[in-house]
Amino acid sequence: MLILILFFIFCTVAMVSYVGVPELTNRLALANEKRQQKYSNKLEQILSKQEVRKVSRLFLLMPLAAAAVGYVLLPEEMKLVGAGAGIAFGIIFPGIFIKFLIRKTKDKFADQLIDALLIMSSSFRGGLSLIQSLEAVVEEMPEPISKEFAIVLGENKMGVSIEEALYHLYNRLPSLALQQMITAILLARETGGNLPAIFNRIVTNIREARKIQQNLNTLTLQGKIQGVVMSLLPIAFGFIVYSTNRRVFDHMLNSEVGRAMLTYAVFSELIGVFLIWKISTLKEY
């Protein structure tokens, strides 16, 4: 009878593995493909296609690498928790890192836009056309603005109208200042206008908006520092206690209830950090 039961169990496990493993593998492959495509679309805004392929592969390997690190570094009773946390970190971190890169590129582009507008204004005063003024920016300015304006010129040479090429630039790096520049250029091409004077006014508006944003960052800095300090205090306290007297954590680490409470504490800490950061961060326009 026991042999018959074991035989049925073996057959059931074999059937489930035969049916479920390929389906699970296909779903994981599809999820990884969608994830890679999502990251690639975002990275193409700031990197070349060759660099995008390299970074995308790295991001796909990050969950496995982070899980291995968490499994190795944590003590025996916490290895599975460390591996799970590593996988979660490897999945979440690429999106955060890509947003950071895009934000950094947009900020650098916005900083360079003032000088680009001044160069274009001087070019217009010298009698140059719009295309020639864009070429002057490409020649005299560093990346990323020289790269983006070169893309605009390249699209125009391929037959795309300058209006559509500028809108493509705005879709890649949207900002209020760039929208004002494109609107001024299009209106001047249709109805006429003093573009150098308009560009100087846009530069003044950008500088005033930057001063306001700097004041807002200064006013919210105290809240951000308090959030960081309050977030690090529980972690520092737990590390010090665990280093000096591990018996305090024996009941927490050796029981299911204790591990569940620690897991809940970690997630609560992460939620608290996120809420503090959102409250103390103002959206830029």
RORO-589238 format. One record per residue (C-alpha): x, y, z; residue in one letter. Coordinates in steps of 0.25 Angstrom, whole numbers. Layout:
REM RORO-589238
+-------+-------+-------+------+
!    c1 !    c2 !    c3 ! rest !
+-------+-------+-------+------+
!     X !     Y !     Z !    A !
...
+-------+-------+-------+------+
This chain:
REM RORO-589238
+-------+-------+-------+------+
!    c1 !    c2 !    c3 ! rest !
+-------+-------+-------+------+
!     0 !     0 !     0 !    M !
!    11 !    10 !     4 !    L !
!    18 !     7 !   -10 !    I !
!     5 !    10 !   -17 !    L !
!     4 !    23 !   -10 !    I !
!    18 !    27 !   -13 !    L !
!    16 !    23 !   -27 !    F !
!     4 !    32 !   -29 !    F !
!    11 !    43 !   -22 !    I !
!    23 !    42 !   -31 !    F !
!    14 !    41 !   -44 !    C !
!     6 !    54 !   -39 !    T !
!    19 !    62 !   -36 !    V !
!    25 !    57 !   -50 !    A !
!    12 !    62 !   -57 !    M !
!    12 !    75 !   -50 !    V !
!    26 !    77 !   -53 !    S !
!    24 !    73 !   -68 !    Y !
!    12 !    83 !   -69 !    V !
!    16 !    94 !   -60 !    G !
!    31 !    96 !   -62 !    V !
!    31 !    99 !   -77 !    P !
!    19 !   109 !   -74 !    E !
!    27 !   116 !   -63 !    L !
!    39 !   117 !   -71 !    T !
!    31 !   123 !   -83 !    N !
!    25 !   133 !   -73 !    R !
!    38 !   137 !   -67 !    L !
!    44 !   138 !   -81 !    A !
!    33 !   147 !   -85 !    L !
!    34 !   156 !   -73 !    A !
!    49 !   157 !   -75 !    N !
!    47 !   161 !   -89 !    E !
!    36 !   172 !   -85 !    K !
!    45 !   177 !   -74 !    R !
!    57 !   178 !   -83 !    Q !
!    48 !   185 !   -94 !    Q !
!    43 !   195 !   -83 !    K !
!    57 !   198 !   -79 !    Y !
!    62 !   199 !   -93 !    S !
!    52 !   209 !   -97 !    N !
!    55 !   218 !   -85 !    K !
!    70 !   217 !   -87 !    L !
!    70 !   220 !  -102 !    E !
!    67 !   234 !   -97 !    Q !
!    81 !   236 !   -91 !    I !
!    90 !   225 !   -97 !    L !
!    93 !   219 !  -110 !    S !
!    87 !   206 !  -115 !    K !
!   100 !   198 !  -112 !    Q !
!   101 !   204 !   -98 !    E !
!    86 !   201 !   -96 !    V !
!    88 !   186 !   -99 !    R !
!   100 !   185 !   -89 !    K !
!    92 !   192 !   -78 !    V !
!    80 !   184 !   -81 !    S !
!    87 !   171 !   -79 !    R !
!    93 !   176 !   -66 !    L !
!    80 !   179 !   -61 !    F !
!    74 !   166 !   -64 !    L !
!    85 !   159 !   -56 !    L !
!    84 !   168 !   -44 !    M !
!    73 !   160 !   -37 !    P !
!    82 !   148 !   -37 !    L !
!    94 !   155 !   -33 !    A !
!    87 !   163 !   -22 !    A !
!    80 !   150 !   -17 !    A !
!    94 !   143 !   -16 !    A !
!   100 !   154 !    -8 !    V !
!    88 !   154 !     2 !    G !
!    89 !   139 !     3 !    Y !
!   104 !   139 !     6 !    V !
!   105 !   151 !    15 !    L !
!    93 !   148 !    25 !    L !
!    94 !   138 !    36 !    P !
!    89 !   124 !    34 !    E !
!    75 !   126 !    39 !    E !
!    73 !   139 !    31 !    M !
!    79 !   134 !    17 !    K !
!    65 !   131 !    11 !    L !
!    60 !   145 !    15 !    V !
!    73 !   151 !    10 !    G !
!    72 !   144 !    -4 !    A !
!    57 !   149 !    -5 !    G !
!    61 !   163 !    -1 !    A !
!    73 !   163 !   -11 !    G !
!    63 !   158 !   -22 !    I !
!    53 !   170 !   -19 !    A !
!    65 !   180 !   -19 !    F !
!    70 !   175 !   -32 !    G !
!    56 !   176 !   -38 !    I !
!    53 !   190 !   -32 !    I !
!    67 !   197 !   -33 !    F !
!    68 !   197 !   -49 !    P !
!    56 !   205 !   -50 !    G !
!    61 !   215 !   -39 !    I !
!    75 !   216 !   -46 !    F !
!    69 !   219 !   -59 !    I !
!    60 !   230 !   -54 !    K !
!    72 !   236 !   -47 !    F !
!    80 !   235 !   -60 !    L !
!    69 !   242 !   -68 !    I !
!    67 !   252 !   -57 !    R !
!    81 !   255 !   -57 !    K !
!    82 !   257 !   -73 !    T !
!    69 !   266 !   -73 !    K !
!    75 !   275 !   -62 !    D !
!    88 !   276 !   -70 !    K !
!    81 !   279 !   -82 !    F !
!    73 !   290 !   -75 !    A !
!    86 !   296 !   -70 !    D !
!    92 !   296 !   -84 !    Q !
!    79 !   302 !   -90 !    L !
!    82 !   316 !   -85 !    I !
!    95 !   316 !   -92 !    D !
!    89 !   310 !  -105 !    A !
!    78 !   320 !  -105 !    L !
!    89 !   331 !  -104 !    L !
!    97 !   325 !  -115 !    I !
!    85 !   324 !  -124 !    M !
!    81 !   339 !  -121 !    S !
!    95 !   343 !  -125 !    S !
!    94 !   335 !  -138 !    S !
!    81 !   341 !  -141 !    F !
!    87 !   355 !  -139 !    R !
!    98 !   351 !  -148 !    G !
!    88 !   348 !  -159 !    G !
!    89 !   333 !  -158 !    L !
!    77 !   324 !  -161 !    S !
!    71 !   314 !  -151 !    L !
!    78 !   302 !  -156 !    I !
!    91 !   310 !  -156 !    Q !
!    89 !   314 !  -141 !    S !
!    86 !   300 !  -137 !    L !
!    99 !   296 !  -144 !    E !
!   106 !   306 !  -136 !    A !
!   100 !   300 !  -123 !    V !
!   105 !   286 !  -127 !    V !
!   119 !   291 !  -130 !    E !
!   121 !   300 !  -118 !    E !
!   113 !   292 !  -107 !    M !
!   116 !   279 !  -100 !    P !
!   107 !   267 !   -98 !    E !
!    96 !   265 !   -96 !    P !
!    90 !   277 !  -103 !    I !
!   100 !   276 !  -115 !    S !
!    96 !   262 !  -117 !    K !
!    81 !   265 !  -116 !    E !
!    82 !   277 !  -126 !    F !
!    90 !   268 !  -135 !    A !
!    79 !   258 !  -135 !    I !
!    69 !   269 !  -139 !    V !
!    78 !   274 !  -150 !    L !
!    80 !   259 !  -155 !    G !
!    65 !   257 !  -155 !    E !
!    63 !   270 !  -163 !    N !
!    74 !   265 !  -173 !    K !
!    66 !   252 !  -174 !    M !
!    54 !   259 !  -179 !    G !
!    47 !   262 !  -165 !    V !
!    42 !   276 !  -164 !    S !
!    49 !   284 !  -154 !    I !
!    36 !   286 !  -146 !    E !
!    34 !   271 !  -145 !    E !
!    49 !   269 !  -141 !    A !
!    47 !   279 !  -130 !    L !
!    35 !   273 !  -125 !    Y !
!    43 !   259 !  -124 !    H !
!    53 !   266 !  -116 !    L !
!    42 !   271 !  -106 !    Y !
!    37 !   257 !  -105 !    N !
!    51 !   252 !  -101 !    R !
!    54 !   263 !   -92 !    L !
!    41 !   270 !   -88 !    P !
!    43 !   284 !   -80 !    S !
!    35 !   297 !   -79 !    L !
!    47 !   305 !   -85 !    A !
!    49 !   296 !   -97 !    L !
!    34 !   297 !  -100 !    Q !
!    35 !   312 !   -99 !    Q !
!    47 !   312 !  -109 !    M !
!    40 !   303 !  -119 !    I !
!    27 !   311 !  -118 !    T !
!    35 !   324 !  -120 !    A !
!    42 !   318 !  -132 !    I !
!    30 !   313 !  -139 !    L !
!    22 !   326 !  -137 !    L !
!    34 !   334 !  -142 !    A !
!    34 !   325 !  -155 !    R !
!    19 !   327 !  -157 !    E !
!    16 !   341 !  -153 !    T !
!    30 !   347 !  -151 !    G !
!    36 !   353 !  -138 !    G !
!    49 !   357 !  -131 !    N !
!    55 !   344 !  -127 !    L !
!    67 !   349 !  -120 !    P !
!    58 !   358 !  -111 !    A !
!    49 !   346 !  -109 !    I !
!    61 !   337 !  -105 !    F !
!    66 !   347 !   -96 !    N !
!    53 !   347 !   -89 !    R !
!    52 !   332 !   -88 !    I !
!    66 !   332 !   -82 !    V !
!    61 !   342 !   -71 !    T !
!    49 !   333 !   -68 !    N !
!    58 !   321 !   -67 !    I !
!    67 !   328 !   -57 !    R !
!    56 !   333 !   -49 !    E !
!    49 !   319 !   -48 !    A !
!    62 !   313 !   -44 !    R !
!    64 !   323 !   -33 !    K !
!    50 !   319 !   -28 !    I !
!    53 !   304 !   -29 !    Q !
!    66 !   306 !   -21 !    Q !
!    58 !   314 !   -10 !    N !
!    48 !   302 !   -10 !    L !
!    59 !   292 !    -8 !    N !
!    65 !   300 !     3 !    T !
!    52 !   300 !    10 !    L !
!    49 !   285 !     9 !    T !
!    64 !   281 !    12 !    L !
!    61 !   281 !    27 !    Q !
!    50 !   271 !    25 !    G !
!    58 !   262 !    17 !    K !
!    69 !   262 !    27 !    I !
!    60 !   259 !    38 !    Q !
!    54 !   247 !    29 !    G !
!    68 !   242 !    27 !    V !
!    72 !   242 !    42 !    V !
!    59 !   236 !    46 !    M !
!    60 !   225 !    36 !    S !
!    74 !   222 !    40 !    L !
!    72 !   222 !    55 !    L !
!    65 !   208 !    56 !    P !
!    75 !   202 !    46 !    I !
!    87 !   207 !    54 !    A !
!    80 !   203 !    68 !    F !
!    78 !   189 !    63 !    G !
!    92 !   187 !    57 !    F !
!    98 !   192 !    70 !    I !
!    89 !   183 !    79 !    V !
!    92 !   171 !    70 !    Y !
!   107 !   174 !    70 !    S !
!   108 !   175 !    85 !    T !
!    98 !   165 !    90 !    N !
!    92 !   155 !    80 !    R !
!    84 !   148 !    90 !    R !
!    74 !   159 !    90 !    V !
!    71 !   155 !    76 !    F !
!    70 !   140 !    78 !    D !
!    55 !   140 !    80 !    H !
!    53 !   149 !    68 !    M !
!    62 !   141 !    59 !    L !
!    59 !   127 !    63 !    N !
!    44 !   127 !    63 !    S !
!    34 !   129 !    52 !    E !
!    27 !   140 !    59 !    V !
!    40 !   148 !    61 !    G !
!    44 !   147 !    47 !    R !
!    30 !   151 !    42 !    A !
!    31 !   163 !    52 !    M !
!    45 !   167 !    46 !    L !
!    40 !   166 !    32 !    T !
!    28 !   174 !    35 !    Y !
!    38 !   184 !    42 !    A !
!    46 !   185 !    29 !    V !
!    34 !   187 !    20 !    F !
!    29 !   198 !    30 !    S !
!    42 !   205 !    30 !    E !
!    42 !   205 !    15 !    L !
!    28 !   211 !    14 !    I !
!    32 !   221 !    24 !    G !
!    44 !   226 !    16 !    V !
!    36 !   226 !     4 !    F !
!    25 !   235 !    10 !    L !
!    35 !   244 !    17 !    I !
!    42 !   246 !     4 !    W !
!    29 !   249 !    -4 !    K !
!    24 !   259 !     6 !    I !
!    37 !   267 !     6 !    S !
!    39 !   267 !    -9 !    T !
!    31 !   277 !   -18 !    L !
!    29 !   274 !   -32 !    K !
!    36 !   282 !   -42 !    E !
!    30 !   289 !   -54 !    Y !
+-------+-------+-------+------+
